[in-house]
């Protein structure tokens, strides 16, 4: 999580929902092919999941996270 935290922007005066929980929810949603409204409430509000997914996928943050994780694991950086 420390490696991923480098890619998570700081809050702007608003209390943030736990990044790990939201990231798990996004991965769960993608892995299971769910729409955001079908994601379990345990991962947080579906609005938060959607907003964080859009805000991080457009600038390529997820690509950077998964690239850093594969490099740390000693695997190719190509996903």
Backbone torsions as a table, in degrees:
resi	resn	phi	psi	omega
1	UNK	NA	-29.5	179.1
2	UNK	-62.8	-37.9	178.1
3	UNK	-66.4	-40.5	-179.5
4	UNK	-70.9	-33.4	-178.6
5	UNK	-58.4	-27.9	178.5
6	UNK	-62.9	-26.7	-177.3
7	UNK	-94.4	-5.6	-178.6
8	UNK	-92.6	123.2	179.6
9	UNK	-68.6	158.9	178.9
10	UNK	-75.8	155.8	177.8
11	UNK	-72.8	152.1	-179.7
12	UNK	-111.2	61.4	176.6
13	UNK	85.3	-2.8	-179.5
14	UNK	-112.7	131.2	178.0
15	UNK	-58.7	131.3	-176.1
16	UNK	-94.8	148.7	171.4
17	UNK	-76.7	146.9	-175.6
18	UNK	-52.3	122.7	-176.6
19	UNK	-60.4	-38.9	-178.2
20	UNK	-63.0	-43.8	-179.6
21	UNK	-63.4	-42.5	-180.0
22	UNK	-67.3	-42.1	178.6
23	UNK	-62.6	-41.5	175.7
24	UNK	-60.9	-40.7	178.7
25	UNK	-63.7	-40.4	179.0
26	UNK	-66.1	-45.3	178.6
27	UNK	-63.3	-41.3	178.2
28	UNK	-61.2	-43.5	-179.2
29	UNK	-62.6	-45.9	-178.5
30	UNK	-69.4	-45.7	-177.2
31	UNK	-60.8	-37.5	-177.1
32	UNK	-95.6	1.6	177.7
33	UNK	64.6	36.4	-177.5
34	UNK	-92.3	155.8	166.9
35	UNK	-81.7	158.9	-176.2
36	UNK	-61.0	-32.2	-178.9
37	UNK	-69.7	-17.7	-179.4
38	UNK	-94.4	-1.2	-179.6
39	UNK	-73.3	136.0	-179.7
40	UNK	-57.7	146.2	-178.8
41	UNK	-64.0	-17.8	179.8
42	UNK	-61.4	-21.2	180.0
43	UNK	-93.1	-0.7	179.1
44	UNK	107.3	-177.3	-178.6
45	UNK	-63.6	140.1	179.3
46	UNK	-67.1	-24.3	176.0
47	UNK	-67.5	-41.5	177.8
48	UNK	-65.1	-43.4	178.7
49	UNK	-58.8	-46.2	-179.2
50	UNK	-63.7	-49.4	-177.9
51	UNK	-60.9	-44.2	-179.9
52	UNK	-67.3	-37.6	178.7
53	UNK	-62.1	-48.5	-179.1
54	UNK	-64.0	-45.5	-176.8
55	UNK	-67.1	-25.3	-179.3
56	UNK	-99.3	-22.4	-178.9
57	UNK	-83.1	-35.0	-178.7
58	UNK	-61.2	-49.2	179.6
59	UNK	-81.9	2.9	176.6
60	UNK	86.2	22.0	-178.3
61	UNK	-64.3	-40.4	-180.0
62	UNK	-64.4	-38.4	176.6
63	UNK	-61.0	-41.3	179.1
64	UNK	-65.9	-42.5	-179.6
65	UNK	-62.7	-51.2	-177.1
66	UNK	-68.6	-32.2	174.4
67	UNK	-64.3	-43.3	178.7
68	UNK	-65.8	-38.1	179.6
69	UNK	-68.5	-38.1	178.3
70	UNK	-70.1	-35.9	176.2
71	UNK	-65.0	-41.0	179.4
72	UNK	-64.7	-33.2	-179.6
73	UNK	-80.9	-5.0	178.7
74	UNK	82.0	21.9	178.7
75	UNK	-105.5	171.5	179.3
76	UNK	-61.6	148.1	178.9
77	UNK	-78.8	-8.6	175.5
78	UNK	-79.0	127.1	-177.7
79	UNK	-96.0	NA	NA
